[in-house]
Amino acid sequence: MAAVKETVDQVLSIDVDKYKYGFVSDIESELAPKGLNEDIVRYISAKKDEPEWLTEWRLEALRRWQTMEEPTWARVDYPPIDFQDLHYYAAPKKTAGPKSLDEVDPGLLATYEKLGIPLKEQEILAGVEKGDRLVAVDAVFDSVSVVTTFKAELAKHGVIFCPISEAVKTHPELVKKYLGSVVPVSDNFYATLNSAVFSDGSFVYVPKGVRCPMELSTYFRINEKKTGQFERTLIIADEGAYVSYLEGCTAPSRDENQLHAAVVELIALDDAEIKYSTVQNWYPGDSEGKGGVFNFVTKRGDCRGKNSKISWTQVETGSAITWKYPSCILRGDNSRGEFYSIAISNGRQQVDSGTKMVHLGKNTSSKIISKGISAGRSNNTYRGLVSVGRKASGARNFTNCDSLLIGNKCGAHTVPYIESKNASAIVEHEATTSKISDDQLFYCLQRGLPQEEAIALIVNGFVKDVLQQLPMEFMVETQKLIGISLEGSVG
Amino acid sequence: MLEIKNLHARIGDREILKGLTLTVKPGEVHAIMGPNGAGKSTLSYILAGKEDYEVTEGEVLLNGASILDLEPNERSVAGLFLAFQYPIEIPGVATMTFLKAALNSHRKAKGEGELTTPEFMKLVKGVAEKLNITSDMLKRPVNVGFSGGEKKRAEIMQMALLQPSICILDETDSGLDIDALKVVSEGVNALRSPDRAFVVITHYQRLLDHIVPDIVHVLSDGRIVRTGGPELALDLEKNGYAAYVANAAA
């Protein structure tokens, strides 16, 4: 009987092996030989038919990387990664630049369909008549972008949305100017690795004064075995521009770990605004912690212009290990940075995530709302830095970190760093840690809700402030995802 | 409808119910009165299936079937409703969302489909109005920031929505002023019907002026020590529980 004791027991016998996206697509791939050296970097660069400056840029990164050591400060524990035992490039065959969807491998289209990602514009347009909002999608499969939808429509507004490999050729001046300008080549171990071997990712440029007419979205999928995915995303909102961008990720269930080390750079010029939302649902590994994606990601936004704004919203439910700190450099006067996060860990997952808000300009403000939910035997750490520079007079920060524990075998940790060099700054930090109370659970059960639904309902209430930040079409999906992610926690 | 036979229950080492027997027939309203610590709230929790309590002997039948092995949510969909003495707050979950989830669980158990949003809204509005529950209150998170009266009215609203066959009201009068007591009682009386029964647990007679019981029991030291008509409640109001506490101790 005893409902709560049972919850705990069931948490012990946790079954997180219900990962819905765990299928493998049988698609013929072209793989680079295993290992990492100058030849591999040249191989990737040649595959992408890149200009000489980019090849050199990559090689410079590789040389840097070879002198660097893997960071160990995060509260995550994993066996050493053999970086020479990975493929750094995998591409579905027959993808020499599909001109239209008709040229895309039908197997690939089927994969995305199975994932619920609509790539056929006709289908999406059919949806429009039903009143749905438009979303343009860039689909990245292992190392290459397979298709980008609505490019023509976006072009009418002057918005550039294409694979970064294409932007290198069509808009080299923009790529050259901004690539590595927010996350420098030598930034950190994983970012430097990414700079050397990045394969594909999305490029967005929204010109002056343009409000991007639709949501832009990238969908990442790792398929191939023993493959690292190293995508690179670069988004530039020119003066007065606005763009909202969504990112979704899944991977097959595999026994071995897959490495994902992405870099995302955002640049907002004067009066521009970028809203970046992520729903990360990489394969988390099985209940014993076998397999799963190692997610080591560097995401940073630069509020370069005055009155600019960058807002990160993330829903992290997947990955065996998450190491991720989407940050904002508040350089422009009056610029604003926001970070809204829901991080759910279950099974043996380990999450070390948070943000950095670096206040450099005058009257800059930042807001951090982080909701961590730990279940099973997982560990969930919020790690954040709020730093206020000497010249950042009138800087303002508000941080709220709440943790919710389900069961008694999991951990929640909060590690906030605050550095202020300006006496006029106001920095506030609030944090709570709570458990789903037996009383709340009993109350819901008494009204007829089964235990799993009751937990999902309570957790959805707990994360409501962040859910509301998500674009409408993601909000409903996320509510369901929260239920699914916690399914294992009660058996 | 509800049969409790020789029920013994404990929490930890402490035995709280010591052979309680009670039979409630459809259409009846039973009041259970008793001094503090007699086991009144324990009885309601055990009927609803809260963990922490261990039933060591006896049985509880709802419509002829034993419910002691059922989960709390299974008892709920089988028709048992408990109006809490202290309704629980669920931050971030709108009352409306909660009601919908509860109602859909009940419908699902009966093999019925979910209501459409307009159907659901209409249904909720109907029951809410009778209890002076505003649409603003329905948007607020479950019981968060509700006054004592609002919480109790919300409990009765849930009861009206779920249409249980047996309703247990645990100290529903506590924390209510006289006006709120009236609204709540009217809400309960409106639900009285030949195929629904009530067990009203209370310390004071005043609630029974509004919800008039058919049968009154005195619970003391884990047992029903006396049973009578509504006049028994009046007698208790006048003379207190002293006689029964002494009896139980003897």
Contacts between the chains, C-beta under 8 A, distances in Angstrom:
chain1	res1	chain2	res2	distance
A	1	B	49	6.8
A	1	B	51	6.1
A	1	B	68	8.0
A	1	B	69	7.4
A	1	B	71	7.5
A	2	B	51	3.6
A	2	B	52	7.4
A	3	B	49	7.8
A	3	B	50	7.8
A	3	B	51	4.8
A	3	B	71	7.1
A	3	B	72	6.5
A	4	B	51	5.7
A	5	B	51	6.4
A	6	B	51	7.9
A	437	B	88	7.7
A	438	B	51	7.2
A	438	B	52	7.9
A	439	B	88	5.0
A	440	B	88	5.5
A	440	B	89	7.9
A	440	B	90	5.8
A	442	B	48	7.8
A	442	B	50	5.4
A	442	B	51	7.7
A	442	B	72	6.3
A	442	B	88	7.8
A	443	B	84	6.9
A	443	B	87	7.4
A	443	B	88	4.0
A	443	B	90	7.4
A	444	B	90	7.5
A	444	B	98	7.9
A	444	B	102	8.0
A	445	B	49	7.6
A	445	B	71	6.8
A	445	B	72	3.8
A	445	B	73	4.4
A	445	B	76	7.0
A	446	B	48	5.3
A	446	B	49	7.9
A	446	B	72	5.4
A	446	B	73	7.6
A	446	B	75	7.9
A	446	B	76	5.6
A	446	B	81	7.7
A	446	B	82	5.5
A	446	B	84	7.9
A	447	B	73	8.0
A	447	B	76	6.1
A	447	B	98	7.4
A	447	B	101	7.9
A	447	B	102	3.9
A	447	B	105	7.5
A	447	B	158	6.4
A	447	B	162	7.2
A	448	B	73	5.3
A	448	B	76	4.0
A	448	B	77	5.0
A	448	B	102	5.2
A	448	B	105	3.9
A	448	B	106	5.0
A	448	B	109	7.1
A	448	B	162	7.0
A	449	B	73	5.9
A	449	B	101	5.7
A	449	B	102	6.3
A	449	B	105	5.2
A	450	B	73	5.4
A	450	B	105	6.8
A	451	B	71	7.6
A	451	B	73	7.2
A	453	B	101	6.5
A	453	B	105	7.1
A	454	B	73	7.8
A	457	B	90	7.5
A	457	B	93	5.8
A	457	B	97	7.5
A	457	B	98	7.2
A	457	B	101	5.9
A	458	B	90	6.1
A	458	B	93	6.9
A	460	B	92	7.2
A	460	B	93	7.0
A	461	B	90	5.7
A	461	B	91	5.6
A	461	B	92	3.0
A	461	B	93	3.6
A	461	B	141	6.7
A	462	B	91	7.1
A	462	B	92	5.8
A	463	B	92	7.5
A	464	B	92	3.9
A	464	B	93	7.8
A	465	B	92	7.6
